Amino acid sequence: MNPKNNFNPKIGNSTTCTWFTGKAESRTGRPKKLLCLLLSMILFTLCPFPVSAKETETDAENDTAKTLSPYFFIEGADTSVDHFPLKDTEVTVNINGTIAETYVTQTYTNEGRNPISATYVFPASTGTTVHGMKMQIGDQVITAKIKEKEEAKTEYEQAKSEGKNASLLEQQRPNVFTMNLSNLMPGQTIRLELHYTELIHATDGIYQFAFPTVVGPRYATPPAEGEEDSSEWTATPYLEDSETASGTYSINVNLSTGVPITGLSSKSHDIDIAWNSDSNARVTLANPEDFAGDRDYILEYRLSGEDINCGLMLDKGETENFFLLMVQPPQRPQPDNIPPREYTFVVDVSGSMSGSPLDTAKELIRTLVTNLKETDTFNVILFSGASTRLSPSPLPATEENIQAALELVEDQVGAGGTELAPALESAIPRPTHDGKARSIVVITDGYISGETEIFDLIRKNSGTANFFSFGIGGSVNRYLIEGIAKTGGGESFVVTDSEDASAMAKKFCTYIQSPVLTDIQITSNDFDMYDMEPIQISTLFAEKPIIMFGKWNGEPTGTIHISGKNGTQDYKQEIQVSESQISPDHQAIRYLWARTRVEQIMDYGFSQDDESVKEEVTALGLTYSMMTPYTSFIAVLETVQNTTGENTDVDQPQPLPSQVSSLAVGGGYLFGSEPDILLPLCLAMLSVSAFSFHRRRQQKSHHI
């Protein structure tokens, strides 16, 4: 049960406390209500929070309409069971040109005295294609098979019941997976290797490789009666924010670009760089003792000389041929007249934003609103479990209104749930014909599980405004952050700390003032291309390459034409197909095409209940050996390991993301204070209230 969403203001059976609203109340009624409020605060502070899986299960039995929420793991409850079967994670990334291939090796060891089956939740990038898994037990290596999700689940449960070692990899979100392991015997070690592929491209000349290491706690709204619950994975255990996970986490990157590299750095981790040449480097963690698995690993670099992000890559297969088209856009135009704009800033002030993330958001909103033009109008909507608006309607960007917005945001401390959908609904403007360009800017860590609802809402209202998103923190939900921008025709930004906030805000202001390229058209002559993804690219805001995947028939001849509008100028570019080489190194393009196809079909707002969509996505997963919502990897060692049939299910706890407080899990207290601070504060407030009440009684008696 999530304590931050189950505050019961009732005292006894009849008295109800009311939050102060500023409305006139009777002299005798207000102190009573204030007294009741303060007592409720004290009782709420002292209430225990759910701290174990057993307590969570008990609560679930008593409250069928509970909100799914993570809980804290307490070590030492049963020393015969090892609650930390994941011992080591080793990440190796090979970046060749613009394609990154990642191998993640996880080592699980049961150091307890009983057989266990473990479940572990872990993340990946939103653009990642997971297309390989191997399981190693001793000298035996089993290559996992891709199967329909239900078939794989049935096979895993069968192997588990028979006492066999099995591993099941399932997709919960495009960037969240669960690993299930069965029958780990005392002292037994299992190694799992996962194979990812993704594309890297530049924005403003900066290439960024981001590897998420931890899944932040997700706020999950209970499903409606009769609806299937797809968010059970969110009820996962976390370590408290003062604890570090046991085991090691290493990340090694081999970077080869073909042209000189400059500005290679990481703000997320301390790194060592070993240069083999000016275009080839090996990047390792500088301090292996510093646990690397509690924040996104972000590596950035620039290229000097020729930009490898332009051109055409071809792959020729046995039955299908694939291509990858990447075209550098023109420089951003500088129009003399920028139309007036209307901005609505939707800011997350929930419990998971408490502390450093909210401070970063405040710095971001401060820079955004102070850079508005006099011709702009704006509004601010704050959301947690409920929403608060700065104004019923957009306000002119005057100094007075900007100051009011800053004061509203500055007063926030971060508490409560994360109900983004209602806030977003209230932010969407009604259709008007006043010539204003409207933008909705969402600022959040994205720790919710109902992403599809958000994408559906944006897609249905995509004609009313452009939607932009700022992810706040070192381990944001990039699936939500990037999906908001992709469905809403905008751009996404990730702000890891307050130092980046001002620069990112200014970059946003530059982006939004005028798009780089509009009315984009891609055609070909004498080159038979088909099944292009995405089908249409209408507007390009950021200075990053145009990217398109597709298939081709026949011979690699002819030309590809790209056209559009660059401000008031016509833009044209031509690619000669015959100048592109077919290479075995380009086989990853087929996986990238398949992943993009799945993304277009269902990831960002399409109904997942459509049977035709399910059939097509399943077929893509099986054909290209790829993880999807409907396909999973399964590996089984046929030798029976557990002959007793005794087995304990264990949920592997995760570390909280760096700079995320215990409030995100429900382990914090009202207003983010500890009880030894808040209780005296409440008692002091109660004393002040009683003194004030006594003085008013005296004044009233004197007046009479």
C-alpha positions, 0 to 999 in steps of 0.5 A: 500500500502506498502511504502517500496516497492513503492519507485518511483525514478522519479522526474517530468516526465523525470528525473530518479535517479540512485543508485551509482554503483561504475561505472565511470560516467561523471563529470557533470552527477554524481552530477546531479544524486546524487542531484536527489537521495538526493531529492528523499530521502527527498521526500520519507521521507516526504511521508505519510504512510498508517495508517488506514483501510480506506486509505488502501482500497482507495489505493487498489482501485487505485492500483490493483497490490499492495503488501498486507501489515499491517497498523497502527491503530490510536485510536480515529477515531470513539469513538462510535465504540470499536476497542478493543473488545478483552479484556482478554486472559487466557491461561492454559496449562496442561503438562502430561509427553510429551503431552501438552493440552492447553486451551485458553479463549478469552473474547470479550466485545463491549464497544462502542455504535454500534453493531460490528462484529470483526476479530482477527488474532492470532497464535499457535505452528506449531505442535498444533492440534486445536480440540475443541471450545466453545462459551459462552454468558451469561449462554449459552454455545454452542459447536462449530462444525467442518465443511467444510470451505466453509460451515462454512463460509456460515453459519457464514455469514447467521447468521451475516445477521440475527443478530445472535451471531456467531463465526467462527475459520479459519486456515490461516496457520498451525500456524495462525488462524482468529477468526470472531465474529458477532453482538456484541451488546453494552455492550455484552460479549462473551467468547471463549474457544479453545482446543489445543494438542501438543507433547513436546520432548527434544533436548540435554536433554532440554524440551521446551514448546513454546506458541506463543502469537502474529502474526508478520507482514507478507510481502505478494507478490501480487498473479499472475493475475488470482490466488486466494489470500490467504494472505488477513489476512496479511493486519491487523492493528498493534499498533505502537511499543510504544503502549501496547494492552489494556486488560490482558494476563495471562499464567498458566502452570501445569507441571507433569512429573512423574520424578524429574524436574530440571532447570525449567526456562523461558527467555521470561517472569518472572515467579513464580514457586509453587512446589507441589512435585519434579515432579509437579509444577505450573508456573504463570507469576510473574508480571501480569502487564507486558503485556505477549502477545507481545512475545513467551512464552518459558518454558524450563526444564530438567529431572533427572533420567529416561528419559520419552521421551523413550518408547511406548504409546498405545491408544485403541479406538472404531474403531481405535487404535493408538500408539506413539513411542519415542526412545532416540538416541545414543550419537553423534559420534566423527569421526576423519575425517570430510569431507570438507563443503560448507556453504551459509548463507542467511541473512534477512536484511529487515525492520522487522529485523531493530534494535535488531533482526538485531543486533542478526543476526549480532552476530550470523553470526559473530560466525558462520563464525569465527568458520569455518574450513580452509577446508570449503568454504562459501558465504553470501547472504543478502536479503530484497526487492532484494539480495546482494552476498558477492561473485559470488562463494563460498570463502575459509574460510580465515581470509581475506574472513571472515573479508570481510563477517563481514564487509558486514553484519555489514553495514546493518541497515534493510529496505525494503521488505522480498523476500526470494524465489529469494535469496534462488534460488541463494543460491542453488548450482549446482550439483557437484561431489567434495565430499563436504557436502553443507549446506544452512543456512537461518537467518530470522524472517520469516515475509513472507506469501509465505511459500509454495513457499519456501517449494516447492523450497527446496523440489525440491532441497533437494538433493543438500544441507541440509537446516538449519534455524535460527529464530531471535526474540521473536515472529518468524514465526515458521511455516516457520523456522521449515518448512525449516528444515523439508523439507530440512533435517536439523535442526531449531533454534530460537535465541531470543536475542543476548545473545543466538546467540553465544551459538546457533551458536556453537550448530549448528556447533556441529550438522552439523559436523556429524549426530547422526543417519543415515539409520534409519529403524523401523520394527516390529515382531508380532505387526501389525502397519500401517499408520505410520507418518512420513513414513521415517526418514532418518537422525537425526542431533540433539540429540532428540528422534525419534518420530513416530505415527501410528495405530495398529490392534489386540493385543498389543504383539510382538516387535518393532525394530529400527536400523541405523548407528551411525558414523561407528557403527551399532545401534540397539534398541528393544521395547517390546510392551507388556510392554506398558500400554493402558490408557484413558489418551493417547486419545490425540495420535489420534489428534497428528497422524491426525495432523502429517498426514496432515503435511506430506500431505500438510504443507511442500511443497505439492501442495494445489491445488491437489483435492485428497489432499484437499479431504483427508485433509478435511476427516481427519479434519471432522473425528477427529474434527480438524482444517485444511485449509479446515475445520473450527469451527462454533458456532451460538446462534440461538437467534436474538440479532441485530434487526436493521441490523446495523453492523460495521466490526472491525479488532482487532489491534495487538501489534507489537512483542517485539523488532520489530520496526515500519519498519516492518509495514511501519511506519518507515522511510528510513534507520530506521531514524525519519524525524527530524533526516533524513531531516537535514542529507539529507540536510547536504549531499546535502550541502557536494555534492554541495561543492564537485561539486564546488571544482571540478569545480574550480580544473577543471578550474585551470587545464585548 
